[in-house]
């Protein structure tokens, strides 16, 4: 099959990357390994571009876009759609993000099979303006009807769409297993960290990730370890400044870290914390589970579906509840390690990348 993919930021991930970038990082090279031709469309921002033309057999095309949140995606997706149609780069188009659903119409009119991965209820995310949320609600209608198939990575969002539109949709979760180098290299030394002496978060610094709960909860806990916040804001952000202003010397901001270095930091952390208000099925949480690392997550439905009884949960948005779970982790670490082993077993059996690839190939071929 000839497959094109867009709607993410870049492959391999660059500054501002999120779950969609992690997803294509794992999925697209595996599709190539199965014998399919894959082209991925990267974004070039004024200050961010990885300038690659190929990654693990995936052909890369890069188009520039603006730095304005939301509009950057629409402009880039328009360019990708134009290129796919005019230059006939693929027969199958895999689009990340339901906000891009409008482009399914011209693609299908020109004979392309279109598949959209919907990772959550986007219009609930605090990062969007009122008009962006209105557009995303409108896009959900297009998502429901325009593509050949909609793929959900979590059963909660899928049920919401099925109840709203009285249709059935495909559920394919993310995988969990990753390759981690045996040697930690200089990653820990670079950030002045020691194995088992820090809590970790990896992701964008945007309100729905809940960092404004995590930082004060950690500072108010009994822990004398460090809190390491990997990532940042994809665009200049008052929220990022707010988070940094909350911090004290125990909170470390290494910036954006990718690939093996991120996995090494996960593997060596004392505990990973996911404080989100809104999520799809988080690929970071699944990766942490697969790495046998203790985990604390907010009690939103999506997180509870992922971890079930294999992690500690706190009440969403409750700083005291999160601080209490950090204290539990400090005082009952043997129990945390038992939960981590259960999480690893669940992740590697239920959330498997080979199975994910098989299901995508079958869907692309038969829909």
BALOBA-1460 file (C-alpha; in Angstrom, 3 decimals):
// residues 367
<rec num="1" residu="x" x="0.000" y="0.000" z="0.000"/>
<rec num="2" residu="x" x="0.991" y="3.643" z="-0.515"/>
<rec num="3" residu="x" x="0.264" y="5.514" z="2.712"/>
<rec num="4" residu="x" x="0.552" y="9.219" z="3.575"/>
<rec num="5" residu="x" x="0.351" y="10.590" z="7.122"/>
<rec num="6" residu="x" x="-0.073" y="14.103" z="8.474"/>
<rec num="7" residu="x" x="-1.577" y="15.978" z="11.429"/>
<rec num="8" residu="x" x="1.405" y="15.551" z="13.776"/>
<rec num="9" residu="x" x="4.417" y="17.893" z="14.111"/>
<rec num="10" residu="x" x="7.473" y="15.951" z="13.023"/>
<rec num="11" residu="x" x="9.117" y="12.582" z="12.536"/>
<rec num="12" residu="x" x="11.398" y="12.088" z="14.363"/>
<rec num="13" residu="x" x="9.981" y="14.299" z="17.151"/>
<rec num="14" residu="x" x="11.272" y="17.861" z="17.535"/>
<rec num="15" residu="x" x="10.491" y="20.758" z="19.857"/>
<rec num="16" residu="x" x="6.797" y="20.886" z="20.744"/>
<rec num="17" residu="x" x="6.164" y="17.185" z="20.063"/>
<rec num="18" residu="x" x="3.222" y="15.438" z="21.704"/>
<rec num="19" residu="x" x="1.413" y="12.102" z="21.712"/>
<rec num="20" residu="x" x="0.679" y="12.162" z="17.978"/>
<rec num="21" residu="x" x="4.403" y="12.448" z="17.255"/>
<rec num="22" residu="x" x="5.149" y="9.538" z="19.570"/>
<rec num="23" residu="x" x="2.458" y="7.520" z="17.808"/>
<rec num="24" residu="x" x="3.790" y="8.018" z="14.272"/>
<rec num="25" residu="x" x="7.339" y="7.431" z="15.538"/>
<rec num="26" residu="x" x="6.305" y="3.901" z="16.483"/>
<rec num="27" residu="x" x="3.691" y="3.145" z="13.810"/>
<rec num="28" residu="x" x="5.089" y="4.442" z="10.508"/>
<rec num="29" residu="x" x="8.498" y="2.694" z="10.508"/>
<rec num="30" residu="x" x="6.735" y="-0.548" z="11.399"/>
<rec num="31" residu="x" x="4.442" y="-0.118" z="8.384"/>
<rec num="32" residu="x" x="7.545" y="0.287" z="6.192"/>
<rec num="33" residu="x" x="9.041" y="-2.855" z="7.732"/>
<rec num="34" residu="x" x="5.898" y="-4.732" z="6.606"/>
<rec num="35" residu="x" x="6.577" y="-3.712" z="2.991"/>
<rec num="36" residu="x" x="4.384" y="-0.620" z="2.601"/>
<rec num="37" residu="x" x="5.474" y="2.740" z="1.121"/>
<rec num="38" residu="x" x="4.957" y="5.529" z="3.662"/>
<rec num="39" residu="x" x="5.331" y="9.288" z="3.307"/>
<rec num="40" residu="x" x="5.116" y="11.519" z="6.406"/>
<rec num="41" residu="x" x="4.496" y="15.265" z="6.251"/>
<rec num="42" residu="x" x="6.516" y="17.293" z="8.770"/>
<rec num="43" residu="x" x="5.936" y="20.881" z="9.846"/>
<rec num="44" residu="x" x="8.600" y="23.571" z="9.644"/>
<rec num="45" residu="x" x="8.200" y="26.476" z="12.040"/>
<rec num="46" residu="x" x="10.256" y="29.646" z="12.060"/>
<rec num="47" residu="x" x="12.307" y="28.301" z="14.969"/>
<rec num="48" residu="x" x="11.808" y="24.525" z="14.637"/>
<rec num="49" residu="x" x="12.631" y="22.042" z="11.891"/>
<rec num="50" residu="x" x="14.533" y="18.766" z="11.894"/>
<rec num="51" residu="x" x="15.332" y="18.961" z="8.132"/>
<rec num="52" residu="x" x="15.278" y="15.219" z="7.376"/>
<rec num="53" residu="x" x="14.119" y="13.552" z="4.171"/>
<rec num="54" residu="x" x="13.944" y="9.970" z="5.430"/>
<rec num="55" residu="x" x="13.533" y="8.209" z="8.774"/>
<rec num="56" residu="x" x="13.766" y="4.417" z="9.113"/>
<rec num="57" residu="x" x="12.448" y="3.959" z="5.590"/>
<rec num="58" residu="x" x="9.685" y="6.569" z="5.917"/>
<rec num="59" residu="x" x="9.948" y="9.285" z="3.270"/>
<rec num="60" residu="x" x="9.672" y="12.757" z="4.830"/>
<rec num="61" residu="x" x="8.249" y="15.884" z="3.175"/>
<rec num="62" residu="x" x="8.396" y="19.146" z="5.117"/>
<rec num="63" residu="x" x="6.146" y="22.173" z="4.630"/>
<rec num="64" residu="x" x="6.471" y="25.445" z="6.507"/>
<rec num="65" residu="x" x="3.641" y="26.783" z="8.652"/>
<rec num="66" residu="x" x="2.886" y="29.628" z="11.047"/>
<rec num="67" residu="x" x="3.479" y="29.723" z="14.805"/>
<rec num="68" residu="x" x="-0.152" y="30.490" z="15.660"/>
<rec num="69" residu="x" x="-1.781" y="27.640" z="17.659"/>
<rec num="70" residu="x" x="-4.501" y="25.881" z="15.686"/>
<rec num="71" residu="x" x="-3.919" y="27.843" z="12.484"/>
<rec num="72" residu="x" x="-0.511" y="26.170" z="12.128"/>
<rec num="73" residu="x" x="-2.220" y="22.791" z="11.864"/>
<rec num="74" residu="x" x="-4.837" y="23.944" z="9.356"/>
<rec num="75" residu="x" x="-2.315" y="25.653" z="7.076"/>
<rec num="76" residu="x" x="0.032" y="22.679" z="7.125"/>
<rec num="77" residu="x" x="-2.786" y="20.185" z="6.565"/>
<rec num="78" residu="x" x="-4.013" y="22.202" z="3.564"/>
<rec num="79" residu="x" x="-0.519" y="22.013" z="2.030"/>
<rec num="80" residu="x" x="-0.327" y="18.270" z="2.701"/>
<rec num="81" residu="x" x="-3.740" y="17.663" z="1.153"/>
<rec num="82" residu="x" x="-2.796" y="19.675" z="-1.933"/>
<rec num="83" residu="x" x="0.458" y="17.746" z="-2.345"/>
<rec num="84" residu="x" x="-1.217" y="14.346" z="-1.937"/>
<rec num="85" residu="x" x="-3.842" y="15.185" z="-4.572"/>
<rec num="86" residu="x" x="-1.691" y="17.065" z="-7.102"/>
<rec num="87" residu="x" x="1.361" y="14.791" z="-6.907"/>
<rec num="88" residu="x" x="-0.561" y="11.570" z="-6.146"/>
<rec num="89" residu="x" x="1.809" y="10.643" z="-3.319"/>
<rec num="90" residu="x" x="-0.496" y="8.035" z="-1.754"/>
<rec num="91" residu="x" x="-3.712" y="6.058" z="-2.076"/>
<rec num="92" residu="x" x="-4.361" y="5.851" z="1.676"/>
<rec num="93" residu="x" x="-4.207" y="8.903" z="3.952"/>
<rec num="94" residu="x" x="-3.882" y="8.577" z="7.736"/>
<rec num="95" residu="x" x="-4.671" y="11.854" z="9.516"/>
<rec num="96" residu="x" x="-3.976" y="12.649" z="13.155"/>
<rec num="97" residu="x" x="-6.452" y="14.914" z="14.963"/>
<rec num="98" residu="x" x="-10.163" y="15.308" z="14.229"/>
<rec num="99" residu="x" x="-9.607" y="19.035" z="13.721"/>
<rec num="100" residu="x" x="-8.242" y="18.053" z="10.294"/>
<rec num="101" residu="x" x="-11.431" y="16.238" z="9.287"/>
<rec num="102" residu="x" x="-12.392" y="18.944" z="6.820"/>
<rec num="103" residu="x" x="-9.572" y="17.742" z="4.541"/>
<rec num="104" residu="x" x="-11.135" y="14.287" z="4.280"/>
<rec num="105" residu="x" x="-13.672" y="15.705" z="1.827"/>
<rec num="106" residu="x" x="-11.307" y="16.764" z="-0.997"/>
<rec num="107" residu="x" x="-9.132" y="13.704" z="-0.438"/>
<rec num="108" residu="x" x="-12.094" y="11.353" z="-0.840"/>
<rec num="109" residu="x" x="-13.387" y="13.285" z="-3.838"/>
<rec num="110" residu="x" x="-10.043" y="12.523" z="-5.504"/>
<rec num="111" residu="x" x="-10.291" y="8.819" z="-4.733"/>
<rec num="112" residu="x" x="-8.190" y="8.552" z="-1.580"/>
<rec num="113" residu="x" x="-9.114" y="6.302" z="1.338"/>
<rec num="114" residu="x" x="-9.030" y="8.454" z="4.476"/>
<rec num="115" residu="x" x="-8.573" y="7.353" z="8.082"/>
<rec num="116" residu="x" x="-8.632" y="9.749" z="11.030"/>
<rec num="117" residu="x" x="-7.150" y="8.983" z="14.444"/>
<rec num="118" residu="x" x="-9.181" y="10.749" z="17.126"/>
<rec num="119" residu="x" x="-7.299" y="10.701" z="20.435"/>
<rec num="120" residu="x" x="-9.831" y="12.362" z="22.727"/>
<rec num="121" residu="x" x="-12.467" y="15.039" z="23.143"/>
<rec num="122" residu="x" x="-10.401" y="17.945" z="21.851"/>
<rec num="123" residu="x" x="-12.906" y="20.730" z="22.490"/>
<rec num="124" residu="x" x="-12.630" y="20.112" z="26.263"/>
<rec num="125" residu="x" x="-8.967" y="21.097" z="26.342"/>
<rec num="126" residu="x" x="-8.327" y="24.349" z="28.226"/>
<rec num="127" residu="x" x="-5.601" y="25.445" z="25.807"/>
<rec num="128" residu="x" x="-8.135" y="26.358" z="23.100"/>
<rec num="129" residu="x" x="-9.906" y="29.673" z="22.678"/>
<rec num="130" residu="x" x="-13.724" y="29.745" z="22.498"/>
<rec num="131" residu="x" x="-13.704" y="29.941" z="18.710"/>
<rec num="132" residu="x" x="-11.220" y="27.049" z="18.457"/>
<rec num="133" residu="x" x="-13.484" y="24.935" z="20.668"/>
<rec num="134" residu="x" x="-16.458" y="25.848" z="18.475"/>
<rec num="135" residu="x" x="-14.514" y="24.770" z="15.380"/>
<rec num="136" residu="x" x="-13.487" y="21.496" z="17.042"/>
<rec num="137" residu="x" x="-17.096" y="20.741" z="17.950"/>
<rec num="138" residu="x" x="-18.055" y="21.362" z="14.318"/>
<rec num="139" residu="x" x="-15.133" y="19.174" z="13.204"/>
<rec num="140" residu="x" x="-16.436" y="16.320" z="15.329"/>
<rec num="141" residu="x" x="-19.444" y="16.150" z="12.978"/>
<rec num="142" residu="x" x="-17.112" y="15.999" z="9.973"/>
<rec num="143" residu="x" x="-15.020" y="13.373" z="11.769"/>
<rec num="144" residu="x" x="-18.101" y="11.245" z="12.311"/>
<rec num="145" residu="x" x="-19.107" y="11.131" z="8.639"/>
<rec num="146" residu="x" x="-16.394" y="12.133" z="6.147"/>
<rec num="147" residu="x" x="-13.531" y="9.602" z="6.478"/>
<rec num="148" residu="x" x="-13.635" y="5.935" z="5.519"/>
<rec num="149" residu="x" x="-13.036" y="5.106" z="9.173"/>
<rec num="150" residu="x" x="-12.349" y="6.847" z="12.481"/>
<rec num="151" residu="x" x="-9.828" y="5.187" z="14.788"/>
<rec num="152" residu="x" x="-10.064" y="5.823" z="18.533"/>
<rec num="153" residu="x" x="-7.233" y="5.035" z="20.914"/>
<rec num="154" residu="x" x="-9.502" y="4.943" z="23.968"/>
<rec num="155" residu="x" x="-12.918" y="3.461" z="24.586"/>
<rec num="156" residu="x" x="-14.249" y="6.509" z="26.460"/>
<rec num="157" residu="x" x="-13.974" y="8.903" z="23.515"/>
<rec num="158" residu="x" x="-15.237" y="6.213" z="21.152"/>
<rec num="159" residu="x" x="-18.364" y="5.671" z="23.262"/>
<rec num="160" residu="x" x="-19.035" y="9.417" z="23.331"/>
<rec num="161" residu="x" x="-18.929" y="9.543" z="19.516"/>
<rec num="162" residu="x" x="-20.950" y="6.356" z="19.113"/>
<rec num="163" residu="x" x="-23.673" y="7.628" z="21.453"/>
<rec num="164" residu="x" x="-23.727" y="11.064" z="19.804"/>
<rec num="165" residu="x" x="-23.733" y="9.945" z="16.177"/>
<rec num="166" residu="x" x="-25.321" y="6.473" z="16.490"/>
<rec num="167" residu="x" x="-22.464" y="4.852" z="14.573"/>
<rec num="168" residu="x" x="-19.809" y="2.249" z="15.339"/>
<rec num="169" residu="x" x="-16.120" y="3.182" z="15.219"/>
<rec num="170" residu="x" x="-12.818" y="1.326" z="15.374"/>
<rec num="171" residu="x" x="-10.807" y="1.049" z="18.596"/>
<rec num="172" residu="x" x="-7.049" y="0.513" z="18.297"/>
<rec num="173" residu="x" x="-4.970" y="1.457" z="21.385"/>
<rec num="174" residu="x" x="-1.364" y="2.595" z="21.356"/>
<rec num="175" residu="x" x="1.442" y="0.130" z="21.997"/>
<rec num="176" residu="x" x="3.672" y="0.285" z="25.052"/>
<rec num="177" residu="x" x="6.988" y="-1.423" z="24.336"/>
<rec num="178" residu="x" x="10.021" y="0.701" z="23.421"/>
<rec num="179" residu="x" x="13.697" y="-0.012" z="22.806"/>
<rec num="180" residu="x" x="15.838" y="1.435" z="25.593"/>
<rec num="181" residu="x" x="19.664" y="1.368" z="25.390"/>
<rec num="182" residu="x" x="21.301" y="-0.786" z="28.051"/>
<rec num="183" residu="x" x="23.801" y="1.998" z="28.721"/>
<rec num="184" residu="x" x="22.365" y="5.178" z="30.235"/>
<rec num="185" residu="x" x="25.064" y="7.209" z="28.514"/>
<rec num="186" residu="x" x="25.496" y="10.737" z="29.784"/>
<rec num="187" residu="x" x="21.793" y="11.594" z="30.053"/>
<rec num="188" residu="x" x="21.520" y="11.559" z="33.846"/>
<rec num="189" residu="x" x="24.866" y="13.308" z="34.268"/>
<rec num="190" residu="x" x="23.849" y="15.982" z="31.764"/>
<rec num="191" residu="x" x="20.902" y="17.004" z="33.943"/>
<rec num="192" residu="x" x="22.636" y="16.320" z="37.290"/>
<rec num="193" residu="x" x="20.286" y="13.446" z="38.142"/>
<rec num="194" residu="x" x="20.744" y="10.115" z="39.914"/>
<rec num="195" residu="x" x="18.841" y="6.882" z="39.346"/>
<rec num="196" residu="x" x="15.788" y="6.656" z="41.617"/>
<rec num="197" residu="x" x="16.203" y="10.172" z="42.961"/>
<rec num="198" residu="x" x="13.627" y="12.057" z="40.905"/>
<rec num="199" residu="x" x="9.963" y="12.109" z="39.932"/>
<rec num="200" residu="x" x="9.245" y="12.689" z="36.243"/>
<rec num="201" residu="x" x="6.729" y="14.268" z="33.874"/>
<rec num="202" residu="x" x="7.091" y="14.385" z="30.069"/>
<rec num="203" residu="x" x="4.820" y="16.464" z="27.856"/>
<rec num="204" residu="x" x="3.680" y="19.858" z="26.715"/>
<rec num="205" residu="x" x="3.309" y="22.681" z="29.205"/>
<rec num="206" residu="x" x="-0.360" y="23.385" z="28.537"/>
<rec num="207" residu="x" x="-3.190" y="23.737" z="31.080"/>
<rec num="208" residu="x" x="-4.905" y="20.404" z="30.467"/>
<rec num="209" residu="x" x="-1.698" y="18.560" z="31.458"/>
<rec num="210" residu="x" x="-2.212" y="19.728" z="35.062"/>
<rec num="211" residu="x" x="1.281" y="20.995" z="35.877"/>
<rec num="212" residu="x" x="-0.258" y="23.765" z="37.979"/>
<rec num="213" residu="x" x="-1.372" y="20.973" z="40.325"/>
<rec num="214" residu="x" x="1.805" y="18.931" z="40.119"/>
<rec num="215" residu="x" x="4.357" y="21.603" z="41.053"/>
<rec num="216" residu="x" x="2.663" y="22.829" z="44.277"/>
<rec num="217" residu="x" x="1.700" y="19.258" z="45.242"/>
<rec num="218" residu="x" x="5.321" y="18.148" z="44.957"/>
<rec num="219" residu="x" x="6.635" y="21.165" z="46.871"/>
<rec num="220" residu="x" x="4.091" y="20.493" z="49.648"/>
<rec num="221" residu="x" x="4.930" y="16.769" z="49.845"/>
<rec num="222" residu="x" x="7.457" y="15.139" z="52.164"/>
<rec num="223" residu="x" x="9.769" y="14.171" z="49.308"/>
<rec num="224" residu="x" x="13.358" y="15.419" z="49.283"/>
<rec num="225" residu="x" x="13.867" y="14.177" z="45.728"/>
<rec num="226" residu="x" x="13.729" y="16.249" z="42.536"/>
<rec num="227" residu="x" x="10.798" y="16.790" z="40.219"/>
<rec num="228" residu="x" x="11.913" y="16.752" z="36.572"/>
<rec num="229" residu="x" x="9.554" y="18.329" z="34.028"/>
<rec num="230" residu="x" x="10.599" y="17.386" z="30.496"/>
<rec num="231" residu="x" x="9.112" y="19.458" z="27.693"/>
<rec num="232" residu="x" x="7.770" y="22.972" z="27.405"/>
<rec num="233" residu="x" x="5.232" y="25.051" z="25.569"/>
<rec num="234" residu="x" x="5.002" y="24.502" z="21.785"/>
<rec num="235" residu="x" x="4.580" y="28.280" z="21.428"/>
<rec num="236" residu="x" x="5.556" y="31.180" z="23.742"/>
<rec num="237" residu="x" x="3.173" y="30.822" z="26.659"/>
<rec num="238" residu="x" x="2.216" y="32.694" z="29.845"/>
<rec num="239" residu="x" x="1.258" y="29.291" z="31.262"/>
<rec num="240" residu="x" x="4.841" y="28.038" z="30.937"/>
<rec num="241" residu="x" x="6.046" y="31.178" z="32.725"/>
<rec num="242" residu="x" x="3.460" y="30.540" z="35.457"/>
<rec num="243" residu="x" x="4.711" y="26.979" z="36.013"/>
<rec num="244" residu="x" x="8.328" y="28.081" z="36.212"/>
<rec num="245" residu="x" x="7.407" y="30.839" z="38.680"/>
<rec num="246" residu="x" x="5.768" y="28.251" z="40.971"/>
<rec num="247" residu="x" x="8.918" y="26.129" z="41.165"/>
<rec num="248" residu="x" x="11.713" y="26.036" z="43.731"/>
<rec num="249" residu="x" x="15.203" y="24.529" z="43.554"/>
<rec num="250" residu="x" x="13.834" y="20.974" z="43.715"/>
<rec num="251" residu="x" x="12.063" y="21.368" z="40.334"/>
<rec num="252" residu="x" x="14.203" y="20.834" z="37.225"/>
<rec num="253" residu="x" x="13.344" y="22.072" z="33.702"/>
<rec num="254" residu="x" x="15.625" y="20.326" z="31.177"/>
<rec num="255" residu="x" x="13.577" y="21.500" z="28.168"/>
<rec num="256" residu="x" x="12.617" y="19.206" z="25.299"/>
<rec num="257" residu="x" x="14.230" y="15.748" z="25.305"/>
<rec num="258" residu="x" x="13.468" y="13.021" z="22.743"/>
<rec num="259" residu="x" x="13.995" y="9.415" z="21.736"/>
<rec num="260" residu="x" x="16.308" y="7.163" z="23.715"/>
<rec num="261" residu="x" x="17.161" y="9.955" z="26.147"/>
<rec num="262" residu="x" x="13.511" y="10.287" z="27.192"/>
<rec num="263" residu="x" x="13.130" y="6.534" z="27.646"/>
<rec num="264" residu="x" x="16.313" y="6.431" z="29.739"/>
<rec num="265" residu="x" x="14.977" y="9.198" z="31.968"/>
<rec num="266" residu="x" x="11.713" y="7.273" z="32.379"/>
<rec num="267" residu="x" x="13.453" y="4.003" z="33.189"/>
<rec num="268" residu="x" x="15.635" y="5.606" z="35.875"/>
<rec num="269" residu="x" x="12.947" y="7.692" z="37.576"/>
<rec num="270" residu="x" x="11.660" y="6.942" z="41.069"/>
<rec num="271" residu="x" x="8.072" y="7.474" z="39.916"/>
<rec num="272" residu="x" x="6.288" y="8.973" z="36.927"/>
<rec num="273" residu="x" x="3.373" y="11.398" z="37.475"/>
<rec num="274" residu="x" x="0.618" y="12.138" z="34.936"/>
<rec num="275" residu="x" x="-1.590" y="14.928" z="36.392"/>
<rec num="276" residu="x" x="-3.783" y="15.550" z="33.315"/>
<rec num="277" residu="x" x="-7.283" y="16.984" z="33.291"/>
<rec num="278" residu="x" x="-7.842" y="15.742" z="29.728"/>
<rec num="279" residu="x" x="-6.156" y="12.871" z="27.876"/>
<rec num="280" residu="x" x="-6.662" y="10.335" z="25.178"/>
<rec num="281" residu="x" x="-4.962" y="7.030" z="25.827"/>
<rec num="282" residu="x" x="-1.595" y="8.496" z="26.795"/>
<rec num="283" residu="x" x="1.349" y="6.894" z="24.939"/>
<rec num="284" residu="x" x="3.662" y="8.209" z="27.653"/>
<rec num="285" residu="x" x="1.689" y="6.421" z="30.373"/>
<rec num="286" residu="x" x="1.739" y="3.189" z="28.360"/>
<rec num="287" residu="x" x="5.493" y="3.497" z="27.818"/>
<rec num="288" residu="x" x="6.105" y="4.063" z="31.535"/>
<rec num="289" residu="x" x="3.953" y="1.030" z="32.332"/>
<rec num="290" residu="x" x="5.956" y="-1.090" z="29.922"/>
<rec num="291" residu="x" x="9.220" y="0.075" z="31.514"/>
<rec num="292" residu="x" x="8.158" y="-1.236" z="34.945"/>
<rec num="293" residu="x" x="8.245" y="2.227" z="36.584"/>
<rec num="294" residu="x" x="5.900" y="3.215" z="39.473"/>
<rec num="295" residu="x" x="3.142" y="5.528" z="38.345"/>
<rec num="296" residu="x" x="0.753" y="8.140" z="39.785"/>
<rec num="297" residu="x" x="-2.063" y="9.394" z="37.518"/>
<rec num="298" residu="x" x="-5.132" y="11.600" z="37.792"/>
<rec num="299" residu="x" x="-8.392" y="9.680" z="38.100"/>
<rec num="300" residu="x" x="-9.858" y="10.698" z="34.721"/>
<rec num="301" residu="x" x="-11.548" y="7.847" z="32.850"/>
<rec num="302" residu="x" x="-8.861" y="7.557" z="30.187"/>
<rec num="303" residu="x" x="-6.072" y="7.115" z="32.732"/>
<rec num="304" residu="x" x="-8.101" y="4.632" z="34.757"/>
<rec num="305" residu="x" x="-8.751" y="2.600" z="31.619"/>
<rec num="306" residu="x" x="-5.017" y="2.466" z="30.895"/>
<rec num="307" residu="x" x="-3.739" y="1.582" z="34.364"/>
<rec num="308" residu="x" x="-6.766" y="-0.145" z="35.950"/>
<rec num="309" residu="x" x="-5.445" y="-1.390" z="39.341"/>
<rec num="310" residu="x" x="-1.732" y="-1.055" z="38.530"/>
<rec num="311" residu="x" x="-1.037" y="2.538" z="39.647"/>
<rec num="312" residu="x" x="-1.933" y="5.061" z="42.337"/>
<rec num="313" residu="x" x="-4.546" y="7.648" z="41.395"/>
<rec num="314" residu="x" x="-5.428" y="11.067" z="42.777"/>
<rec num="315" residu="x" x="-8.551" y="13.209" z="42.431"/>
<rec num="316" residu="x" x="-8.292" y="15.299" z="39.265"/>
<rec num="317" residu="x" x="-7.347" y="18.889" z="39.989"/>
<rec num="318" residu="x" x="-6.834" y="18.266" z="43.723"/>
<rec num="319" residu="x" x="-3.387" y="19.416" z="44.902"/>
<rec num="320" residu="x" x="-3.762" y="17.872" z="48.352"/>
<rec num="321" residu="x" x="-4.841" y="14.536" z="46.889"/>
<rec num="322" residu="x" x="-1.799" y="14.482" z="44.601"/>
<rec num="323" residu="x" x="0.537" y="15.464" z="47.452"/>
<rec num="324" residu="x" x="-0.922" y="12.587" z="49.459"/>
<rec num="325" residu="x" x="-0.105" y="10.100" z="46.690"/>
<rec num="326" residu="x" x="3.460" y="11.421" z="46.459"/>
<rec num="327" residu="x" x="3.751" y="10.910" z="50.229"/>
<rec num="328" residu="x" x="2.390" y="7.370" z="49.837"/>
<rec num="329" residu="x" x="5.031" y="6.701" z="47.213"/>
<rec num="330" residu="x" x="7.747" y="7.898" z="49.601"/>
<rec num="331" residu="x" x="6.501" y="5.793" z="52.505"/>
<rec num="332" residu="x" x="5.339" y="2.618" z="50.702"/>
<rec num="333" residu="x" x="7.721" y="2.196" z="47.791"/>
<rec num="334" residu="x" x="7.687" y="-1.608" z="47.973"/>
<rec num="335" residu="x" x="3.959" y="-1.483" z="47.213"/>
<rec num="336" residu="x" x="4.619" y="0.930" z="44.336"/>
<rec num="337" residu="x" x="7.116" y="-1.520" z="42.821"/>
<rec num="338" residu="x" x="4.578" y="-4.353" z="43.046"/>
<rec num="339" residu="x" x="2.048" y="-2.190" z="41.200"/>
<rec num="340" residu="x" x="4.703" y="-1.297" z="38.590"/>
<rec num="341" residu="x" x="5.289" y="-4.984" z="37.844"/>
<rec num="342" residu="x" x="1.542" y="-5.511" z="37.379"/>
<rec num="343" residu="x" x="1.459" y="-2.455" z="35.100"/>
<rec num="344" residu="x" x="4.307" y="-3.835" z="33.003"/>
<rec num="345" residu="x" x="2.547" y="-7.173" z="32.578"/>
<rec num="346" residu="x" x="-0.683" y="-5.421" z="31.557"/>
<rec num="347" residu="x" x="1.026" y="-3.027" z="29.135"/>
<rec num="348" residu="x" x="3.080" y="-5.624" z="27.301"/>
<rec num="349" residu="x" x="0.159" y="-8.028" z="26.911"/>
<rec num="350" residu="x" x="-2.711" y="-5.628" z="26.125"/>
<rec num="351" residu="x" x="-0.928" y="-2.692" z="24.451"/>
<rec num="352" residu="x" x="1.402" y="-4.260" z="21.903"/>
<rec num="353" residu="x" x="2.824" y="-2.373" z="18.900"/>
<rec num="354" residu="x" x="2.907" y="-5.406" z="16.604"/>
<rec num="355" residu="x" x="-0.800" y="-5.927" z="17.223"/>
<rec num="356" residu="x" x="-1.429" y="-2.203" z="16.651"/>
<rec num="357" residu="x" x="0.320" y="-2.362" z="13.266"/>
<rec num="358" residu="x" x="-1.560" y="-5.518" z="12.240"/>
<rec num="359" residu="x" x="-4.899" y="-3.881" z="13.010"/>
<rec num="360" residu="x" x="-4.034" y="-0.714" z="11.070"/>
<rec num="361" residu="x" x="-2.940" y="-2.706" z="8.026"/>
<rec num="362" residu="x" x="-6.123" y="-4.771" z="8.079"/>
<rec num="363" residu="x" x="-8.241" y="-1.624" z="8.412"/>
<rec num="364" residu="x" x="-6.419" y="0.216" z="5.602"/>
<rec num="365" residu="x" x="-6.759" y="-2.770" z="3.276"/>
<rec num="366" residu="x" x="-10.383" y="-3.698" z="3.932"/>
<rec num="367" residu="x" x="-12.264" y="-0.437" z="4.603"/>
